[in-house]
Amino acid sequence: MKRMLFIYNPHAGQGRVTANLSQIIDAFTYQGYLPAVYPTRGVGDATRVVAGIGKHYRQIVCCGGDGTLHEVVTALMELPAPPVLGYVPAGTTNDFAKNLNLPRDMALAANVAVTGPSMACDMGRFNAAPFVYVAAFGAFTDVSYGTPQRFKNLFGHLAYILEGIGRLGAIKSVPMTVTWDGGETSGDFIFGMVSNTRSVGGFRGLPAKDVKLDDGKFEVVLVRQPKNAAELNAILTAVITQNPGPAGPVIGFHASKVTFTSDREVAWTLDGEYGGDHRTAVVENVPQALPLVYRPKQ
C-alpha cells in the first residue's frame, strides 16, 4: 500500500471533520493508501508536524479551514522537495478550495485529494514568511482571526459579516507608500490586499476574472480613504462590478513583488490569520512553488 500523511483540524467547520472521519479515511484506503493520521492540537501544530516528518511522504493531505492549509504550506515551503499536497476543505469559508474546484462533500474531496491531478501553484512570502493566497491590511481584515471559533461554528459565514458590521464605525485610514514592478503610489488607504485567489472571505476577489494560480503574479487592490459621497459611491461600484482601475479611489493591478511602507505599525493578516504589525511589508510571489491537487472542471 502507498503511504501518506493525513493531518486534520478536528475543530474546523463546526466539527464536520470528526463526523466524516470514517468516510474520509475509507476514501484513502479504497485508493490503496495507508494513511498516518494526525489531529492537530492547537495553533502551529500542523506546521510543527509537517516540518518534522513531511519529507518522509510523497503525498500529504490536510483537512480543515484556510488556517490549517496555511500552517501546512508554511512547513512545506521550507522543504527542498515538497510532496504533493491534497486538501479536504472543512472550514467556514474555504476560500482557496474554490480555486482548486474542490467539492464541499468531504468524502468526495478526500477522493479527489488522492486521485486528482496536481498543478504547481504560486505561493507568497510576506517579509519572508510563507502564505498561501492573501496578505491584507485595513478595514475588516482582522475579522477572521478576531471572531471566536465558537461564534464561527454557530453562525458559519454569517459570523464574519456580523463581526464586520460591528466595526463599521471604527475604520481608520493608513498613510502608505506602495511600490511594485515599476509602479508607485502614495496616500491614505483604508484597505489593501495582495492575493492569488478568486475569492476572499467568501466574496469574489478583485479582479477575479484575471486570476491565474501559476502565472507568477499577484492581484493587488488598494482602497483609498473616501473624501466625499462621490468617491464612496465609486468604491462601492468598483467592489460590486469587480472592476478596479489603475487610478481613482480603488486601484487594482498585477505584480510579482509589492512593498508597503508606513510611518506607523500596521496590522496585517495572512490567509485570514494575524500576521503581525509592520512598518514595512515586502510581499513576493514564489512562482509554482508547491504541487497542489485540484479537480478539473467538467
BELWO-V199509 format. One record per residue. N is the residue number from 1. RES is the residue in one letter. SS is DSSP state (hx for helix, st for strand, lp for the rest). PHI is phi in radians with two decimals (NA if undefined). D_LAST is the distance of its C-alpha to the last C-alpha in whole Angstrom. Layout:
N_RES_SS_PHI_D_LAST + N_RES_SS_PHI_D_LAST
This chain:
1_M_lp_NA_30 + 2_K_st_-1.50_28 + 3_R_st_-1.52_30 + 4_M_st_-2.63_28 + 5_L_st_-1.90_29 + 6_F_st_-2.00_27 + 7_I_st_-2.12_29 + 8_Y_st_-2.44_28 + 9_N_lp_-1.71_30 + 10_P_lp_-1.20_31 + 11_H_lp_-1.76_32 + 12_A_hx_-1.22_29 + 13_G_hx_0.95_27 + 14_Q_hx_1.10_30 + 15_G_hx_1.25_30 + 16_R_hx_-1.10_27 + 17_V_hx_-1.10_27 + 18_T_hx_-1.03_30 + 19_A_hx_-1.16_29 + 20_N_hx_-1.93_26 + 21_L_hx_-1.04_27 + 22_S_hx_-1.08_28 + 23_Q_hx_-1.16_24 + 24_I_hx_-1.11_23 + 25_I_hx_-1.13_26 + 26_D_hx_-1.08_25 + 27_A_hx_-1.09_21 + 28_F_hx_-1.19_23 + 29_T_hx_-1.17_26 + 30_Y_hx_-1.09_24 + 31_Q_lp_-1.59_22 + 32_G_lp_1.54_25 + 33_Y_st_-1.78_26 + 34_L_st_-1.94_29 + 35_P_st_-1.46_29 + 36_A_st_-1.55_32 + 37_V_st_-1.86_31 + 38_Y_st_-2.36_33 + 39_P_st_-1.50_33 + 40_T_lp_-1.23_34 + 41_R_lp_-2.03_37 + 42_G_lp_2.86_38 + 43_V_lp_-1.06_37 + 44_G_lp_1.50_36 + 45_D_hx_-1.17_36 + 46_A_hx_-1.08_33 + 47_T_hx_-1.09_34 + 48_R_hx_-1.07_37 + 49_V_hx_-1.19_35 + 50_V_hx_-1.17_33 + 51_A_hx_-1.09_35 + 52_G_hx_-1.41_38 + 53_I_hx_-2.22_36 + 54_G_hx_-1.03_32 + 55_K_hx_-1.17_33 + 56_H_hx_-1.54_34 + 57_Y_lp_-2.15_30 + 58_R_lp_-1.59_27 + 59_Q_st_-2.38_25 + 60_I_st_-2.18_25 + 61_V_st_-2.18_23 + 62_C_st_-2.01_24 + 63_C_st_-2.37_24 + 64_G_st_2.77_25 + 65_G_lp_-1.64_25 + 66_D_hx_-1.10_25 + 67_G_hx_-1.15_29 + 68_T_hx_-1.13_28 + 69_L_hx_-1.04_25 + 70_H_hx_-1.02_28 + 71_E_hx_-1.13_31 + 72_V_hx_-1.15_29 + 73_V_hx_-1.10_28 + 74_T_hx_-0.96_31 + 75_A_hx_-1.30_32 + 76_L_hx_-1.10_30 + 77_M_lp_-1.12_31 + 78_E_lp_-1.68_34 + 79_L_lp_-1.51_33 + 80_P_lp_-1.17_34 + 81_A_lp_-2.37_31 + 82_P_lp_-1.12_29 + 83_P_lp_-1.27_26 + 84_V_st_-1.18_23 + 85_L_st_-1.99_22 + 86_G_st_-1.77_19 + 87_Y_st_-2.35_19 + 88_V_st_-1.92_19 + 89_P_st_-1.24_20 + 90_A_lp_-2.50_23 + 91_G_lp_-1.53_25 + 92_T_lp_-1.41_25 + 93_T_lp_-2.01_23 + 94_N_lp_0.93_21 + 95_D_hx_-0.99_20 + 96_F_hx_-1.22_19 + 97_A_hx_-1.05_16 + 98_K_hx_-1.13_15 + 99_N_hx_-1.11_14 + 100_L_lp_-1.60_13 + 101_N_lp_1.02_10 + 102_L_lp_-1.45_12 + 103_P_lp_-1.25_13 + 104_R_lp_-1.29_16 + 105_D_lp_-1.11_17 + 106_M_hx_-1.23_19 + 107_A_hx_-1.15_19 + 108_L_hx_-1.15_15 + 109_A_hx_-1.13_16 + 110_A_hx_-1.12_18 + 111_N_hx_-1.13_16 + 112_V_hx_-1.07_14 + 113_A_hx_-1.05_17 + 114_V_hx_-2.02_18 + 115_T_hx_-2.16_16 + 116_G_lp_-1.32_13 + 117_P_lp_-1.27_14 + 118_S_st_-2.05_16 + 119_M_st_-2.33_17 + 120_A_st_-1.40_20 + 121_C_st_-1.67_20 + 122_D_st_-1.16_23 + 123_M_st_-2.21_26 + 124_G_st_-2.16_29 + 125_R_st_-2.23_33 + 126_F_st_-2.00_35 + 127_N_lp_0.83_38 + 128_A_lp_1.41_37 + 129_A_st_-1.46_36 + 130_P_st_-1.19_32 + 131_F_st_-2.58_29 + 132_V_lp_-1.58_25 + 133_Y_lp_-2.48_24 + 134_V_st_-2.73_27 + 135_A_st_-2.18_31 + 136_A_st_-2.61_33 + 137_F_st_-2.43_36 + 138_G_st_1.69_38 + 139_A_lp_-0.96_37 + 140_F_lp_1.24_35 + 141_T_lp_-1.23_34 + 142_D_lp_-1.65_36 + 143_V_hx_-1.11_35 + 144_S_hx_-1.11_32 + 145_Y_hx_-1.39_35 + 146_G_hx_-1.56_38 + 147_T_lp_-1.57_36 + 148_P_lp_-1.01_37 + 149_Q_hx_-1.03_35 + 150_R_hx_-1.14_37 + 151_F_hx_-1.24_36 + 152_K_hx_-1.09_32 + 153_N_hx_-1.10_32 + 154_L_hx_-1.36_34 + 155_F_hx_-1.92_32 + 156_G_lp_1.10_29 + 157_H_hx_-1.07_27 + 158_L_hx_-1.05_30 + 159_A_hx_-1.04_33 + 160_Y_hx_-1.14_32 + 161_I_hx_-1.13_32 + 162_L_hx_-1.10_36 + 163_E_hx_-1.14_37 + 164_G_hx_-1.15_36 + 165_I_hx_-1.05_38 + 166_G_lp_-1.17_41 + 167_R_lp_-1.75_41 + 168_L_hx_-0.97_41 + 169_G_hx_-1.38_45 + 170_A_hx_-1.94_45 + 171_I_lp_-1.19_42 + 172_K_lp_-2.21_44 + 173_S_lp_-1.47_44 + 174_V_st_-2.16_44 + 175_P_st_-1.28_46 + 176_M_st_-2.56_44 + 177_T_st_-1.97_43 + 178_V_st_-2.10_40 + 179_T_st_-2.13_40 + 180_W_st_-2.70_37 + 181_D_lp_-0.34_36 + 182_G_lp_1.57_39 + 183_G_st_-2.11_39 + 184_E_st_-2.75_41 + 185_T_st_-2.66_42 + 186_S_st_-2.39_44 + 187_G_st_2.73_44 + 188_D_st_-1.75_44 + 189_F_st_-2.03_41 + 190_I_st_-1.70_39 + 191_F_st_-2.82_36 + 192_G_st_-2.57_34 + 193_M_st_-2.55_31 + 194_V_st_-2.03_29 + 195_S_st_-2.47_26 + 196_N_lp_-2.41_23 + 197_T_lp_-2.80_20 + 198_R_lp_-1.59_19 + 199_S_st_-2.56_20 + 200_V_st_-2.32_24 + 201_G_lp_1.14_26 + 202_G_lp_1.53_23 + 203_F_st_-1.94_23 + 204_R_st_-1.13_21 + 205_G_lp_-1.36_23 + 206_L_lp_-2.13_25 + 207_P_lp_-1.51_24 + 208_A_hx_-1.05_20 + 209_K_hx_-1.19_19 + 210_D_hx_-1.76_20 + 211_V_lp_-1.29_19 + 212_K_lp_-2.28_18 + 213_L_lp_-1.36_19 + 214_D_lp_-2.34_20 + 215_D_lp_-1.77_22 + 216_G_lp_1.31_26 + 217_K_lp_-2.19_26 + 218_F_st_-1.65_26 + 219_E_st_-1.74_26 + 220_V_st_-2.07_30 + 221_V_st_-2.25_31 + 222_L_st_-2.17_34 + 223_V_st_-2.06_36 + 224_R_st_-1.36_40 + 225_Q_lp_-1.13_42 + 226_P_lp_-1.19_43 + 227_K_lp_-1.66_46 + 228_N_lp_-2.75_46 + 229_A_hx_-1.11_44 + 230_A_hx_-1.15_43 + 231_E_hx_-1.22_41 + 232_L_hx_-1.09_40 + 233_N_hx_-1.14_38 + 234_A_hx_-1.15_37 + 235_I_hx_-1.12_35 + 236_L_hx_-1.08_34 + 237_T_hx_-1.12_32 + 238_A_hx_-1.12_31 + 239_V_hx_-1.21_29 + 240_I_hx_-1.15_28 + 241_T_hx_-1.50_27 + 242_Q_lp_0.96_25 + 243_N_lp_-2.43_27 + 244_P_lp_-1.24_30 + 245_G_st_-2.06_32 + 246_P_lp_-1.32_35 + 247_A_lp_-2.57_38 + 248_G_lp_1.75_39 + 249_P_lp_-1.20_38 + 250_V_st_-2.11_35 + 251_I_st_-1.93_34 + 252_G_st_-2.34_31 + 253_F_st_-2.80_30 + 254_H_st_-1.86_28 + 255_A_st_-2.80_30 + 256_S_lp_-1.65_31 + 257_K_st_-2.58_34 + 258_V_st_-2.32_35 + 259_T_st_-2.08_39 + 260_F_st_-1.94_40 + 261_T_st_-2.26_44 + 262_S_st_-2.41_46 + 263_D_st_-1.54_49 + 264_R_st_-2.46_49 + 265_E_st_-1.23_46 + 266_V_st_-2.10_43 + 267_A_st_-1.38_41 + 268_W_st_-2.10_37 + 269_T_st_-2.06_34 + 270_L_st_-2.14_32 + 271_D_lp_0.94_28 + 272_G_lp_1.47_30 + 273_E_st_-2.00_33 + 274_Y_st_-1.03_37 + 275_G_st_-1.96_37 + 276_G_st_1.68_41 + 277_D_st_-1.82_43 + 278_H_st_-2.48_43 + 279_R_st_-1.51_45 + 280_T_st_-2.18_43 + 281_A_st_-2.26_40 + 282_V_st_-1.90_38 + 283_V_st_-1.98_34 + 284_E_st_-2.13_33 + 285_N_st_-1.45_29 + 286_V_st_-1.88_29 + 287_P_st_-1.10_26 + 288_Q_st_0.80_24 + 289_A_st_-1.39_26 + 290_L_st_-2.37_24 + 291_P_st_-1.45_21 + 292_L_st_-2.03_19 + 293_V_st_-1.38_16 + 294_Y_lp_-2.37_12 + 295_R_lp_-1.89_9 + 296_P_lp_-1.04_6 + 297_K_lp_-1.29_4 + 298_Q_lp_-1.35_0
